[in-house]
């Protein structure tokens, strides 16, 4: 079997869901998804010649080939791995199809038949649609006659912060009613800014507002539901420690990305002084990105993103090393069903899986994007794994084309 082509398409979900299709001379096609990045389609297209004529079943060797080829451009980590992760996923899909077994079987078999999902609840209200550099845009699924005002997601001053706790509570209850047993909310929302947007410092008012937000969530859903919070790398060590101490009574599942990701020492300082498990990993690449923080327990929960970390073999290495260090894995995920199901195969195949993210409860066509799986894909907060070859689903191209990003190729 030989690779005959690599095609791409971008669908405007709440993020740019970027798909890779790898075609073979044997008629089998593999499907993978990449985490968005500026220039991603061009990167994917530039990697195609490295794959043409290769046996797609040599997944790990092809990963190494792409790694060696791109290292000359300085890609020891970073967004080239968003591209490579999507290619890697498509190759695993081909390998599974060629052998007639699901991807999780290739990874050593499953620990569980279904995968627990948590609902990312953003800032209480629906996260809209963001482009590759996080600018708000008109959601592709909005009817033509419906008005839309673009806003800066992280610095909206239109929202009344006083209304947010109630919105958080309502959102939490709605997700609980859908059957989710774990939720995540943002802490960096209107009303929690400090005096200066750049110095990473908070005020007592900011901390009090964060306490009010999470308090409203607990009031709405009680303590049986797991609740995590996300800081998006925004704060100083000293101030996020104040926040964490104030939030400790809420018995959170984790506190995500409290400080900028560049400094392991800063993260370590937070971890050593708070009693909430610290989670990080969505912006780390390859095994090497996780090695030190896992070995030294700077992180309590690791959150690799399968659509950018480097692919399934890399994610398995991270999970195995995390397991040796007794650290659970809760994969970050903002994907369409394609990337979500790639992640679900991985989650089934590792012992130390905690919960997998779902970020698209507001995108009305999320379930419609794939065929070959019972709908809704997430039922009672779980994804049931199928005993089908490869990824187990195919892209519904009619739906994908309807929401395709203009100006991007569509599998051409
Ligand atoms: Mg996050």
Boltz pocket constraint, residues with backbone or C-beta under 6 A from the ligand:
constraints:
  - pocket:
      binder: B
      contacts: [[A, 230], [A, 232], [A, 256], [A, 257], [A, 282]]
      max_distance: 6.0
